[in-house]
Structure formats: C-alpha cells, structure tokens
Amino acid sequence: MKLNSIDARGRSCPEPALITKKALQGNPEALEVLVDNMTARENVTRFAKNSGYNVEVIQKGSDYILNLKK
C-alpha cells in the first residue's frame, strides 16, 4: 500500500491537525504527515491516536514525519 503524504510544515496549530483530519477522511487506512515543530507533532499525534490510529514518529533534522496507520 502506498502511503499518502501531506506537508503541514510552516503551519500554525491547529491547522496541521485540521489538515490531517481532512486527509484522513479521504484515505482512512494510512497517512504520512510532515510537520516542523513539537506542538504540531504533539497535536497531530494526539488527534490521530484519539481517532484510532497508531502513530510512528521519525525525526529528520528539524522536521518530524508522522506515519499514521489503522
């Protein structure tokens, strides 16, 4: 399965979580989310876990890659 990806870097909260929510409506099985700050990482992770997703966080430089999977 190819993982869809969204880039939420440079966006202020709650925008990354809202973008993630919208993206999950179209692809409910898995999603890769790119964020560039700790607050966005925490908010998207919390939203995803509350929505029933497992979240894997990978730090790459100053960015975070969040892999969300059902």
Kinemage of the C-alpha trace (Angstrom):
@kinemage 1
@onewidth
@group {chain A} dominant
@subgroup {mainchain}
@vectorlist {calphas} color= white
{ca met a 1} P 0.000 0.000 0.000
{ca lys a 2} L 1.388 3.397 -0.998
{ca leu a 3} L 1.320 5.850 1.846
{ca asn a 4} L -0.301 9.195 1.029
{ca ser a 5} L 1.579 12.197 2.335
{ca ile a 6} L 0.673 15.716 3.395
{ca asp a 7} L 3.083 18.529 4.163
{ca ala a 8} L 1.945 20.658 7.100
{ca arg a 9} L 5.318 22.305 7.691
{ca gly a 10} L 5.228 26.047 8.297
{ca arg a 11} L 1.639 25.990 9.522
{ca ser a 12} L 0.466 27.117 12.946
{ca cys a 13} L -1.682 24.955 15.188
{ca pro a 14} L -4.405 23.882 14.956
{ca glu a 15} L -4.004 23.875 11.165
{ca pro a 16} L -1.798 20.720 10.914
{ca ala a 17} L -4.365 18.708 12.910
{ca leu a 18} L -7.224 20.066 10.789
{ca ile a 19} L -5.382 19.239 7.548
{ca thr a 20} L -4.704 15.744 8.899
{ca lys a 21} L -8.361 15.258 9.811
{ca lys a 22} L -9.468 16.245 6.310
{ca ala a 23} L -6.862 13.997 4.661
{ca leu a 24} L -7.913 11.005 6.750
{ca gln a 25} L -11.480 11.365 5.505
{ca gly a 26} L -10.227 10.520 2.003
{ca asn a 27} L -7.694 7.823 2.973
{ca pro a 28} L -8.667 6.236 6.265
{ca glu a 29} L -6.069 3.420 6.352
{ca ala a 30} L -2.748 5.279 6.399
{ca leu a 31} L -1.198 8.718 6.046
{ca glu a 32} L 2.229 10.326 6.331
{ca val a 33} L 2.223 13.824 7.839
{ca leu a 34} L 5.216 16.165 7.728
{ca val a 35} L 5.434 18.817 10.451
{ca asp a 36} L 8.231 21.101 11.599
{ca asn a 37} L 7.564 21.836 15.253
{ca met a 38} L 6.955 19.997 18.503
{ca thr a 39} L 3.489 21.472 19.090
{ca ala a 40} L 2.211 20.303 15.702
{ca arg a 41} L 3.804 16.896 16.292
{ca glu a 42} L 2.033 16.532 19.636
{ca asn a 43} L -1.337 17.808 18.384
{ca val a 44} L -1.417 15.629 15.262
{ca thr a 45} L -0.257 12.602 17.279
{ca arg a 46} L -2.955 13.156 19.907
{ca phe a 47} L -5.663 13.633 17.268
{ca ala a 48} L -4.570 10.501 15.362
{ca lys a 49} L -4.437 8.313 18.478
{ca asn a 50} L -7.867 9.565 19.573
{ca ser a 51} L -9.128 8.627 16.095
{ca gly a 52} L -7.838 5.064 16.420
{ca tyr a 53} L -4.536 5.314 14.537
{ca asn a 54} L -1.117 4.022 15.524
{ca val a 55} L 1.495 6.755 15.178
{ca glu a 56} L 5.177 6.293 14.413
{ca val a 57} L 7.264 9.468 14.811
{ca ile a 58} L 10.537 9.865 12.933
{ca gln a 59} L 12.668 12.959 13.444
{ca lys a 60} L 14.573 14.069 10.359
{ca gly a 61} L 16.622 17.178 11.077
{ca ser a 62} L 14.213 19.781 12.389
{ca asp a 63} L 11.209 18.057 10.774
{ca tyr a 64} L 9.027 15.229 12.015
{ca ile a 65} L 7.496 12.506 9.879
{ca leu a 66} L 4.364 11.059 11.429
{ca asn a 67} L 3.232 7.732 9.993
{ca leu a 68} L -0.415 7.110 10.848
{ca lys a 69} L -1.818 3.611 10.324
{ca lys a 70} L -5.012 1.830 11.351
